[in-house]
Amino acid sequence: METYQFTEQEEKILSNFFNPDQTLKTFPAKESKKLIILKKIKESFKENCRYSESEVNTLLEKVYPDYVEIRRALIDYKMLFRTDDCRTYWLNPEN
């Protein structure tokens, strides 16, 4: 999977929402901005790698205190998949 190349406008949005240490200031309500933020966050995950729920939570908690909201959004936007029992997570290989 290649890293997504953000446009200049997307980079500006990222700089408005992320602190210099790459933590998220706020999670936007507007869907277009939310998608850009989620694309950036999903870069924290490795392709073809399986994660436990606690591993996902640990990765996301480094980015934003409400990691559950981020995890749910990644799943809702089909950037991240999980098993029915919510024990195993992985990146959507087509996204």
N, C-alpha and C positions, 0 to 999 in steps of 0.2 A: 504494500500500500504506500503510495506516495503521500508526502505531507501536503496538505491543502495550501495553496498559494493565495494568501489574502490580498484583496485589492487595497488600494490606498485608502479608500473610504472605510473599508472594514478594519484596517489597521488603526484608523482614527477612533473608531468605535471601541476597539479593544483597548486602546490607550486611555479612553475615558472610563472604562469599567474595571480595568485591572490596575492594581498598585504596581510600583516598580519591582516588588518581590514576587510578582505573578499571583498574588492573592486577589480575589474578586472583591471589589468594593460593595457592589450590590448586584443582584440578579435582575436583569431588566424584565419588565412586564410585556413590552412590545415584542411580538413574535420574531420580527426580522432581526432585531438586535439579539434576542435570545439565541437564535440559530447560530449567529456568528460566535457568540460566547461559547456555546456548546461545541462547535467545531474546534475551537481552541482547546477546550478542556479535554476533549476526546484524544488529543495528541499525547496525553499522559498515559494512555493505554497502548500496549504492544499488540501488534497484529498476531493472530494465531496463538494467543495466550489465553488461558482460562484463569479467572479470578474468583476467589470466594467473596461472599458479601462483605466480610470484614476487610478484605484487601481493597475492594472497591471503595468502601467507606473511608479507609485510611488515605487512599489517594485523593479522594474528593474533599476530605476534611482539610487537607493542606491548602486547598484552593478557596473553600468557602465554608463557614461554620454550619450552614444548613445544607449539609452534604446530601441529606435525604431528598431535598427538593431538586438538586442537581441530578442525582441518580435517577429519580423518577422522570425528569425531563429527557435525559439521555435515552431512557427506555421508550418513553412516549414518542420521541422523534426517530425511533428505530436506529439510533446510532450505537446502541448497546443492546445486546440480547441477554436473556437469562432463562434458566430452566424453570419449569413450572413450580418447583419447590423453592425457587429464589436462592439456591445455594451456589450456583455457578453462573458467572457472567463472562461475556466476550464481546469484542467489537463486531459490528456488522461488517462482514467482508466486502459488501457491495456498496457501502456508504462511505 
